[in-house]
Amino acid sequence: MKTKLIIGLLAIGLLFPAKSNAQSLPSGKSIADKTHARDEGVSMSRTLTMELKDKRGKVRIRETTSLRKYFGEEKRLAIFYLTPKSVMGTAFLTYDYPDPSVDDDQWLYMPALRKTRRISAANRGDYFLGTDLTYEDIKLETRISRDDYNYKTIGKELINGHESYVLEGNPINDKIAKELGYSKVKLWVDAKIWMLRKADSWDIAGNFLKTTEITDIKQVQGIWTYHQIHVKNHKTNHQTYFRISDIDYQTEISDDTFTKEALVNGL
Amino acid sequence: MLQKYKIAIVLLLSLAGANAQEKQNKFKESFKASLVVTSDFSYEFNSESLQKSEIIFKPEFSYRLNRKSKFVLKGQLYTELNDNLEAGVPKENTVSNMSKRLFIGDRTNLELREFYFYTSIKNILRLTIGKQQIVWGETDGLKLLDVVNPQNFREFILDDFEDSRIPLWSLKAEFDIKTIGVQFVWIPDNTYHITQDFDAPFFTKSLFQTPPEGVSAVFNKTLKPNRFIADSDIGLKLSTFTKGWDLSLNYFYYYDDLPVFYSQLNISETNSPFIEINPKFERQHLIGGTFNKVIGSSTFRGEVAYIFNQNLSSTNSNASRGIETSNVFKSAIGIDYIKGENIISAQLFSDIITDDISPYNRDKFETNTSLKISREMMNDNLTAEVLWVHNANHGDGYVKPQVSYWINTNTQLFLGSSIFYGNETQLFGQFKDKSRISLGMRWGI
């Protein structure tokens, strides 16, 4: 009787392997939470170089210094343009609030006008300063959204030799889909360090839109840090390489750096 | 023994070498230099000739003493090949000696655009001392609170404000009181607007009353303030960001950057009547404020300025020396709507003379509007925009379409036009024969 029971259980296991495999995979929500729980340090300074390459191979390079600091759960980010020299001094400031229902506050300082313009952050699906990432992509910074998608964890794959969970995400409703500019995403999240390693996304019409690959991930001052992001837009064949260097999580950044006045005074 | 000395010398030299290398590396890190070159060639439709052919070299140097202090120097070499906008060597009577340009012949001049020391003292007080630009206000195109620095009107208001604004020797001190940012400015530099001569392309004749037929006009020397302390300007700005609102309150005690043209009818020794004009700069008080707030995809912004005792040319024959005085209330509200790569920006300006006077060539209540539409294309490679400024009272204005294109990382091309329309006695209409098409380039390294 006992033997029959064991055989029966084994048979069930053989008949429904997928079900038991799915049960062993963490939910999308828990993976999203883990990407947000990752240590990012309180403050950070870095050089961010954006290389924009169009379909004919023409390359434009923008170098920036980027400063970030947490004020409690509120994240503030300031980006100062270093090149091209003719737009040097252009600076961008964001207050990213923990409540997802509250829009970020954003300012752009334009040295040609010597004025700081307030910018709406409502259009989070707009492209960030001519690159192939949206404002929302930039804001998430290799984390995945906790609120915008219904996720399904579909398996595990190796990305550049690193075991990663594969998730499919669909925006929770049409309004969110329109805001984000995506109808579907497929994400590969590192199962060990909980960092996004790759993402595919589809536009609102369902066309394959772009692929994002995050590489050269290593620890800096004990914090897992990406050093390169490559984004290819399959519709326009435009590509952006984000290269990150001079990363410092221990530098002291004054609170005053994240003010409109600081944008005017520059670095 | 000798061997020991040799070793010591080698060690010292290597230490000195390492020290020198360290110093060199530190200098490299602290010192930054850049150069931007712009060129702009404009063809005037009416005269079928080149109106402007300028090439500007803008070197910039900064040296950071430490994380909180830096020196910044911005120079400029300006050349106008056809010597048209500011023909010859201008006298610059309205410019203080310490801010004058150095002319090399008629076509070229050197200018120290900015030279200042910035420091943050214990993260409490931020000081900027030296020649600099201080800009207030929220509006584009027309100025309400942006009156701290004067302007060169060699191209009326077509030139980029960055180029036309005249930097001044001044002190800017910034500190915070709780959540309120305080900015104090002190400007001992007695430099005022550079207006153009009668025969210059952008001479603003609408400002001057034409003498009656047969009556000549004599311009006397402009009385310009020249006392370092007593004639300096001071300003205060309080600003805060609360519940999504950016707010500022501004006060400025200053000399109006345009002189008051006191005039009176005289009789010459030969018994001929003539108008004697005595320009003089006068003091004013200004209080004002700004706000902006984002709602959805739109940014609402506004600016107000109330000027006490503004002197205005008058048509009232009883006016003392042709001038009447009134308080003036100026306001502007604007909206910037962003959708994808498109920005629509609209502004409504009002200018009200509060006293019962008879101003020359303007209504007591004037309204201007502006509309700017711009679109970024090809991952911000190409930008197309059009600006339209219109005076509702007199029906004059101008339209300025422009496209710009990045041909590589460091080079941007511009093609644009400026088209004035309206009655030629009015502010914008007077330049309708100055409408032009422009081609320019900006390159930096």
Interface residues (C-beta under 8 A of the other chain):
Chain A: L52 D54 K58 V59 R60 I61 R62 T83 P84 K85 S86 M88 D103 D105 P111 A112 L113 R114 K115 R117 R118 I119 S120 A121 A122 N123 D126 Y127 L129 G130 T131 D132 T236 H238 S254 D255 D256 T259 K260 E261 N265
Chain B: S34 L35 V36 T38 E60 Y118 S120 N123 R126 T128 Q133 V135 G137 E138 D140 D160 F161 E162 R165 E174 D176 G181 Q183 S239 F241 G244 D246 N292 K293 V294 G296 S297 S298 T299 R301 D336 I338 K339 G340 E341 E376 M378 N379 D380 N381 W406 N408 T409 N410 Q412 R442 W443 G444 I445
